[in-house]
Amino acid sequence: MRNLFMKVTYDGTHYFGFQTQPEGNTVQDMLEQAIAHLTGETVKITASGRTDAGVHAYGQPFNFETASQIPLERWCLALNARLPEDIVVTEAYEVPLSFHSRRAAKRKTYRYTINGNRFPDPFQLRYQFHHPVALDVPAMEEGLKKLIGTYDYTSFASRKSTKTSHVRTIFSAHMEIDRSMCRPDSSDQGVIHTYITGSGFLQHMVRIIMGTLIQVGEGKRKPEDITGILAACNRAAAGPTAMAKGLALWNVSYEDPGEQAGVTGSKKL
């Protein structure tokens, strides 16, 4: 058997998230069907984590075991020929059988994108939350900093969360503004990207953080309110859940898969 580790980029607009659901139509379903079509095997892939319905990903890692002897360099093109055009496998490695995409993940980064220009960008409607009214971005940045650290993030978790512990660590968080599409002499604020890197995230955690920060930007809350919201450990204390389409899994960090398992020379495409 071989253990293959891959990365997939996808537009989540038309899917019920990454992980298989009773309703079907998930990114995992599409990948497993493509692998079955290619190899004749029924496999169950293991991903670094899940994404919600409508959320996107740039390089979502996953792995699976296969008896197929298809050369590594052929996997990406072969799978992409069998996948919908909004799902693209971009990398393939051969790793030790002990490697597990979720357990081995060290850090995950999500990016949330707000279009703060007066008018939406029709070419980015699937990937941006449009907010035409001015936001106090410095206040949002101040509030964001108060979330960095190790805390119980119950206030920022879905009420449906089944995790036994809501303690997580946010290592870093910052905002960047792209003003390249702002109209001259206008009230356009640009496209506001928020990057949050943590040890792991609870269901809807980043979206609830963003919904709360948007309220800070609107003047409905103060940056210092974030401290009290964290301490409350109560979902009702935080703001609304921001729209899924603005969120993307941006990066997942690992040690070298081969070195981690005490084996060197893992192959990569």
N, C-alpha and C positions, 0 to 999 in steps of 0.2 A: 504493500500500500504506500501511497505517497500523500503527503499533506501539502496542499497548495494554498498559499496565502495571496489574496488579490485585493485590489482596490477598485471601487466602482464609483463613478460620478453619475448623478441622476437629477433630473427635474422631477420633483415629487408631486407636481400639480395634480396629476390624474391617478395617484396611488393612495391607498389607505395606510401609508407609512411603509417602513422597511420590513418589519417583522410580519410573518404570516398571521393572518386573521381569519376568523370563520367566514367572513364575507368574500375572502380572496382578494385578488387584484392588489398585491403588494410587490415591492421590489424584490423581496426574497423569493416570492413565487416565480417571478419572471426569470431570475437567475437560475433557480433550481430546474425550471422547465428547459432552459437553454442548455444546461449541463446534461440533463437527461437526453435531450435531442442529439447532443454531440457525442456522448459516450455510451448511451444506453443504460446508464446507472441511475438509480434513485438515491440522491444524496440529500443530506440535511446540512445546510451551511451554518456556520457559527460566525456572527458578526461582532464587531467591537461594541455594539449597542444598537438601540432602536431609534427611529425617528418617527414623529407623529405624521398623521395624514397631512399632505400638502407641504411638508418640509423637504428641503433639498439637501444635497450632499456633494462635496468636492472630495473625492477619495475616501469613501467609506470602506474600511477594511473588513474582510471576511476570510474565512478559511474552510476547507472541507477535505475529507479523505477520498481518494480515488484509486482505483486499480488501473486506470487508463495510463498507457505509455505514450500518449500524445506529447511530442516535444514541447518544452516549456514555452519556447518562442512562438508557438502557434496558438496558444490558448486565447489570448486577447482578441485577435482577429476572428478566430473561429466562434467565440461566444458572441462577439458584437454582431456577427452576421445573423445570429439567431435571436437577438434581443430587440425590443422596440428602440427606436432612434433616440428616445429620451433617457436611455440607460446605457452607459458606456463603461466597459471594463478597461482600465488604463494601465494597470501594472500586474505582474504575476511573479511570484517567488515560489521556490520549493523550500520548505522549512521542516524541521524535525517533527516527528509525530506528536511530540509532547506540546507543541506550540498551540496556544488557544487565543484567538483574537481578542476576546473580551477580557480574560484574566490577565493577559500580558500588557494591556493598554496602560500607559502611565499618565498621560494627560490628554484631555479632549478640549478642542477649541470650537466654539460656535460663533457665528457672525450673524447679527441682526441688522437689517438694512431699512432705513427710513428715508423716503424721498421727501425732503423738506422744501422742495420748490413749489411754486404756486400751482403749477400744472403737472399732472402725472406724465411719465415717460411711457408712451404706448409700447415701446420695445422692451420695457422692463416690468410690466404690470404683474407678471407672475412672481417676481423676485423682490419686490419692494412694497413696503407699506407706505402709502402716500399720506402725508400730513401737511396740508397746504397752509395751516396757521403756524405762525412763528413759534419756535420752541426755544426755551432758555437752555441752550446746550451746556454752558458752564455749570449751571445748577444740576443738570443731569449727570455731568461728569463727577461733580462733588458727591452726589448720591451714590453713584456707581462705586466709588472708592470705598465707601462704607461697607460694601458687600465682600470685599477682599479679606480672606482669612478662613478659619475653620469655625463653622457655626452649624446650628440646627436650622435648616432652611425650610421647616414645615410651613411657614407663612408663604413661601414661594413654591410650594408643591401642590399638585392637583389633589383635590379631596379624594380622588380615586386611587391615589398612590398606595401600593401594597408593600412598600419597602419597610423592613423592620426598624431601620434607623434612617433619619433624615439628615444626619450629620455628613457634611461634605466640605471639601476645601476648594476655594477659588484662589488660584495662584496669582492671577493677573487679570486686569480688565481695563480697557481703554476705548476711546472713541476717535475716529478719523473722519474728516469731512472732505468729500470730493466736490469741488466747486466748478468742475470743468463744463457742466451743463447749465450753469446759472446764466440767465439772460442779463446783459449789461443794464445797469441802472434799474434793477428790479428788486423785489423783496425776496427773491429766491435765496434759500439757505444752503442749498446743495444737498448732496446725498450723504447721509450720516450713517456710518458703519460703526457698530459696537461689537468689539471682540471680547469674549469671556472665555478664559482658560481655567479648567478645574480638574480635579481628580475624577469626577463623575458628576452626573446631573440627574435630578429627579424628574418625574413626568411633568412636563409643561414648565419646568423651573425657569429656563431662560426667557420664555414668552411672558411669564408672570413678572419676572424682573423688569422686562422691557415695558410691559403695560403700566407698571408702577412708576418707572422712570419717565415715561411719557407724561404721566400726571404731574410729575415734578416739573417737567419742561413747560407744561401748560399753566403752572402756578397753582395747581390744585393741592399740591403737597410741597413741603420744604425738604431740601436735601437731608437735613438732620432727622427727618421723620423715619428714614430708612433704619436707623438704629433701633427705634421702638418697634418697627414692624418685624424686624428679625427677632427681637426679644419676645414678642407676643406668641410666637409659634402657633399662629392661627391664620389659616388661609383667608379669613374674612378681613384681616388687617391690611392685606396688600391690595394692589390695584387689579384691573382686569387682565385677562390673558390676551396678549397681543396676537394679531393675526399670524397664522402659520406661514404664509407665503414669504414673509420677510426673513425667515430663519433658514440658515444653512449650517450643516455640520461642516466645519472648515478644515479641521485637521485632527488627526489622532497620532500621538507620539508613542513610539516603542523604543526599547533597546533593540540592537540588531538581533533579529529572530534567531540566527544561528548561534551567536555568542551567548544569548540568554539561556539556551538549552545546553551550553557547553560544546556546541558543534560549530565549527567554522566552515566558511565556504558555501553558505546558502546561495542558491542561484537566483538571479533576478532578470526579468525582462524589462 
